[in-house]
Amino acid sequence: MGSALCLFMFLRFLLFLSSFNLVMANSNSTFSSSLQQPLCHDSESFALLQFKQSFLIDEHASSDPSAYPKVATWKSHGEGGEGSDCCSWDGVECDLETGHVIGLHLASSCLYGSINSSSTLFNLVHLRKLDLSDNYFNYSEIPIAFGKLSWLRSLNLSYSAFFGRIPMELLALHELVFLDLSGNSDPSGNPMLMLQKPSLRNLVQNLTHLKTLHLSQVDISSTIPRELANLSSLTHLFLGECGLFGEFPMNIFKLPRLQYLSVRDNPDLIGYLPEFEEAIPLKMLYLSDTSFSGELPTSIGRLGSLTKLDVSSCNFTGLIPSSLGHLSRLSNLDLTGNQFSGPIPSSLANLTQLTVLSLADNQLSGQIPSCLMNLTQLTELFLQENSLEGPIPSSLFELVNLQQLSLFSNYLNGTVRLRLLSKLKNLTDLQLSDIRLSLLSYNSTNATFPKLKLLGLNRCNLTEFPDFLWNQDELVWLSLFGNEIRGPIPRWMWNMSKETLQALDLSGNFVTGFDQLPVVLPWSRLYRLRLDSNILQGPLPIPPPSTFQYSVSGNKLWGEIPTLICDMTSLILLDLSSNNLSGRIPPCLANFSQSLLVLNLRGNNFNGPIPETCTTPNDLRVIDLGENHFQDQLPRSLANCMMLEALSVGNNQIDDIFPFWLGALPHLMVLILGSNRFHGAMGNWHTNFRFPNLRIVDLSYNEFIGDLPSEYFQNWDAMKLTEANDLWYIQAHPTYQAPGFGLTFPYLYSMTMTNKGMQRFYEQVPDSFKAIDFSGNMFKGHIPTSIGNLQGLHLLNLGDNNLTGHIPSSLGNLTQLESLDLSQNQLSGEIPWQLTRITFLEFFNVSYNHLTGPIPQGQQFDTFPNASFEGNLGLCGSSLSRACKSSKALPPTPIDSSSKQGSTNKFDWKFVLMGYGSGFVIGISLGYYLTSWKHEWFLETFGKRQRKWTRIERMGLRS
């Protein structure tokens, strides 16, 4: 009985234990299930898959090197596998409790295609974070359906090829703390997004919780609203290249949490720096390429958190404050392109974290402080284009981390021993041009020089090619312009940097030729070669097909142009002028390169007909074939050069009628046909051949007959404009594009023309200069009064023709005129007093006509010599020392109705002298030179900020 009871109790215990384990197992299962993230909702999974299917995967759609297609891992239930839960998909973030998709992180996901408001993306109404940056949405407008995503706190659509107006619906996203719409620009860098309706003020007033606002390269075109200073949570503000103008609200600098501020590349934005307080947490301040002005306040030294300060290309003045030396965390300091003066503060030596120091293009004076050697982390040092003097401190060559050193265009002097370079093992860029230095070569074969990529030694008194170059095999740029290097280019140069050299400038030396000239120069990647203004002799060297700019003007090269030049199909600029080249032009030359902008063969001995030109699509802007022996007619195919701006065929033997058909070229500004055998009448003006942009025309010393073309004068509209700006010059802009950057090298148009009685060579021609030279022909009849409509003219030469009749008084309307030549005609009557209105007139010649009466008095006329009037027996006046017979013959010059009343003779003389002086200044500004090799290649390329580098800010390239 007892045994049975014990057995029963034991079995009951086992049953209880089993039940307990079952309960515990179920409990654990429930607890575990409660910790497991729920599967994403089917509707959201479907929306994501539909979104994926609306795009192509294209590796070129994202620029980040680490980009990859995140959506490639997204699979539907039908595709099976563990990947069917969208919460586990790459780039997808779900809420742990609800399973709703709250984040979509698809930056740099290689997405290519368009997006609009019907996209299933906008079914994900629980989204809080959305990043679609660095994809390619094919110029889609930002969909208005973004307004449905009312929970969004972070939105990033940067660098994704969006286009058009930013929709008003974005203002409904009141929870946003992060908004980035930057970098949506076209291939030329122009903004494609516009924030105008709504405006920046509307955006700031509605999105009051913003901490980060990044709108760089968005076209805002407005002032900066003062309401921005109310965003007390703002930490990041980027408004670069937005077309902003007006005054920058100073209170923005006082935002309590602001750490990063950039308004760079807004040239019409003005502003001043405030007095800073200790509490401001700024880490980065970029004001470059704006119109901020004034002095840097001493209190800038209180910004103890600052790591990057860039105020380059602004209008700051005064001394560089020594308090900058207190910014111990500063790693990048750029004050380039301002008007800072005085010495470089020695306190900058305290900035031991500096890696970049740029003080270039200012008015700094004194010596380079030797204490800069304390900046041991420095990798880039730019001090060029100042007034620094004294020797280069040898301590600079102790900065062993230096990669770029630029000191050109200062007043530095002394001697630099190139062996010091062997200490700078990391140096890649060295620019010592134009600093009055003497460089001493170091011939030791044991010296290990750094592998340079860029070397500029222009005007450094070099007499030979530096020895260390023969070991350089990584050079990209080499410029030795304006030295005294003599003799042939050595043979070892052909092996220097054969695979890397892209630009070589040896112009302005005394190089005589080539030691074993190869058939084609060996640098396979060369794109820019300048050998101008040497004394090179022998046949024309041929660069490799990669070359886009080849200039060898001003030498003594002879022979014909080799047909190998036809392989240079990348040429943009070809200048072979002022040599002794001869023969016929290869037929390919004017048509072989669709990219050719400039063709200059002036001053050689070429002969035969001018080849057919522009028979294929082209971009030619300048054709100069003057001073050769070309014959026959102008090729009618020139009418296809629709981009042509300047055509010169002067001083040849061309036998043709006036090329009226060139009047169809919409951009033609300069037409030089002088000293040829053009003949016949100019004919009637036609609406299809208007010469709408013509500013300079030279038909002198041909065989034209008939009346002067009155209708042409009436319709040459560009000559009617009076422009006061002589700072712009007629030029082409050859541009080279390479991966990551682009470079533009302005090519100034030059010409030879008779002005003020002398034949002059203009090395550069002001854009505002307007001239007509019809001298030395057989034009007859009266001078048309319509010439008086061309009020922008600076030069008018109708001398040495058969013109008759009176000088029209309408010439007095040519108030910009500096030179007027009507000599050696058959003009009669009196000189119109209205010509005294031309207060800029410096040269006047009416000699050898049949003029009569008194010479007008006053203004410029009292300054002209006797030779201006001789050969006119009927003229009288003080200029001829031939008094008129009675006082009645010398009436006072009528006063212009616009002249101030009550003028005295003393005032008149002041006005005469002032007018003469102004004319002289303008005459000098036009300038002329007998040589043409002056060229600041190095300054253009690496000097002032006028260089054009295509910025790829996203990739971290420094512009």
C-alpha positions, 0 to 999 in steps of 0.5 A: 500500500505504501509502495503504491502511494509512493509510486502515485505521488512520484508519477504526479510529480513528473506530470507537474514537472512536465506541465511546468516545463511546457508552460515555461517553454510557451512563456519563453516563446512568447517573450522571444516573439515579443523581442523579434522585429515584426516583418515590414508591411506588405504595402510598403514592401510593394511600394519599395519594389515598384520604386526600384523597378522605376529606375535603371541601374547605371554606374555612371549615375553616381560620382562617389567612387564607393557607390553601389546599387543598394536596391539590387538586394531587394527581392519580393516574396515570390523571389523567395529567400530571407530577403523578402522582409524589406526591413532587412534590405540595404538602405531601408530602416524600419520602426522597431515597434510598428515595422513601418519604413521610417528611413530610406538611405539610397545615397550613391545607389547608381539610380538613373531615371525620372521621378514624379508625384505618381512614384510609389515612394510617396506611399511611404508616409511614415518616412522620417529620413530620406537620402537620394543624393548622388543619383541621376534623376534626369532633370526631373522637377522635385515632385510636389508629392513630397508634401505628403511625407509630413513626418520627414525630419531629414531630406537630402536630394543633393547632386542628383540632377533635379531641375526647375522650381523648388515646390511650395509643398516642401514648406509643409514639412515642418518637422525638417531639421536637415535639408540639402538640395545642393549641387543640382547643376548642369555640366557647366556648373550653372544652377538648375534648381530655383528657390524663388516662389517660394522664396528663401524667406518663405522657407525660413519662416516655415521650417523653423526647426532646421539645424542644417540648411544646404542650398549651394548652387540653387538659384535664389537670386535674392537678398538673405532674409533677416529671419535666418538669424531667428533659426536658433538651432542652426548649426550648418548654413551653406548658401554658396553660388546662389546669386545672392545680393544685398547686405549679409545680415550681421546677426547670423554670425551670432547664432548660438549653435552655428558651426559651419557657414559658407556664402562663397561665390556670391559676388554681389553679396556685400557684408562686414565681419562683426566683433566676435564674442568668445561663445561663438562655436564657428568651426568653418567660415567661407566668404570667398568670392563675395564683396565682403569688405572692411578689415578683419577685426582683432576679435576674430582671434576669439573664434577658438574652434575655427579650423577653416577660414577662407575669405579669398577674393573679397575686398578686405583691406588693412593689416592681417591681424596678429590675433589670427595666431590665437586660432590654434586649431586652424588647419586652413587659412586662405586670404588670397585676392584681397588688399591686405597690406603690411608684413606677414604677422610672425604670430602665424607661426603659432598655427602649428596645425596649419596644412594650407596657408594662402596669402597670395595676390595681396599687397603684403610687404616686408620679408617672408618670416623665417619663423614659418618653419614652425608650421611643420604640418604645412602642405601648401604655401601660397605667397605669390603676387605680393610685394615681398622682398629679401631672400627666400628663407632657407628655413622654408626648405625645412618644411618637409611636408610641403607639397605645393610652394608658390612664391612667384611675382614678388620682389624677392632676390638673392640666390636659390641653390636648387639642391635645397629642393632635395630636402622637400621629398613630398614637393610636387608643385614649385613656382618661383617665376618673376621674383628676380632670383638667380637659380644655381644648378646642382650637378651632383648625381647623388642629389635626390630631387622630388618628383615634381608635377608642376614647375614654373621658373619664368624669368629666373635668369636661367641660361641653360636648361636645369640639369635636374630636369633630365631625371623628372619623369612625372612632370605635368606642367613645365614653364621656363618662359622669359629666361636667357636659355641659349642653344638647342633643346638638348636630346635628353628632353625627349625622354623627360616625362614622356608619359605625363607632360601636358604643358610645356612653355619655352617661349621668350628665350634664345633657343636656336633649334633641336638636338635630333628633332624627332619626327613627332614630339614624344610627349604622348599626352601633351596638349599645350606647347608654346615655343614663341619668340625664340630663334628656332631654325629648321623645319616646323616641329610637329607635336603629338595628336593630343595637342590642342594649343600649339604656338611657335610664332616669332621664330625663323622656321622655314620650309613647308608645313608637314602633312603630319599636322593633319593628324592633330585633330584636337587642335583648338589654337594654332599660331605659326605667325612671324616665321619664314614658312612657305609653300601652300597650306595643306588643304586639311588645315582649315577643316581637319579639327572641328574644335579649332578656334584660332588659326594664325599664319600671319607673316610668313611666305605662304602662297597659292590660293587660300584653301576652302575653309569651314566645309565641315561643322566648325567653331573657328573664331579667328583666322589671320592669314595676313602678310603672306603671298596668297592669291586668287579669290577668297573662298566662298566657304568662309560664309560657313564660319558662323562663329567667326569674329575676326578675319584678316587677309591683309597684305596679300595678292588676293584678287576679288570683289568686296566680300559682301557675303561675309555680312551674314556672319553674325559675330564678325567684329574685325575684317582686315582686307587692306593691301590686296587687289580687291576691286569694283564697287562695294555694292548695295547693302542687303538685309541678309548681309548686314555685318551686324557686329562689325567694329573694325573694317580695313579696306585700305590700299585696294582698287575699290571704286564708286561712291562710299557705301552710305547704306552700310554706314547707316546699318553698321549698328555696332559702330553706333555704340559708345562704350567707355570700358577699354579694359576688355579685349577682343579675344577667343577663349580656348578651353581644355577639359580634363577629368576633374578640371578645366582650363581656359587660356584667353587668346588676345586678337592682334592686328596691324592698322594705320592709326594717327598717321603711322602703321601700328601693330596692336598686340591687343585690341580693346573690345570698344575700339571701332575703326574704318579705314578706306584709304588708298582706293579710288572712291569718289563722290561726297562723304555720306552724312550717314557716317555721323551716325557711327558715334562709337568710331575712334578712327576714320581714314578716308584719305588718298581717294577721289572724294569731292564736295564738302566735309559733312558737319555731321562728323562733329557727332563722332565725339569718340573719334581720336583720329580723322584722316581726309587727306589727299582728296578733292574736298572743298569748302570750309572745315565745319566748326562742329568738328571742334566738338570732338574733344578726344581728337588727337590726330587730324589731317585734311592736307592736300585738298581744296579747302578754303576759309578759316581753320576753326579755333579752340578745343583740339584744333589749337594743337594740330600742326601745320602739316595737318592743313598744308596743300589747301591754298584757300585755308587760313589761320594761326595753324598755317601762319597765314592770317585770314584777311579780315576779322570777319573771316575769323568768327568765334567758334560757336559754343555747343548748346550743352556747354556751360554758359559764361565760359572764359578763354582761360576755361576754354584752354583748360578744356582744350588741355583736358580734352587733349590729355584724355585723347592721349590717354585713350590713344596710349591705352590702345597701345602698340608694340613692335614685338608680340611675345609677351605672354603671362602663361604662368600667371594665367594658369596658376596665379590669380583667381581669374583662372577657371577651374571647374570645381567638383566640390563634392569630390573634395577637389580644391579650386 
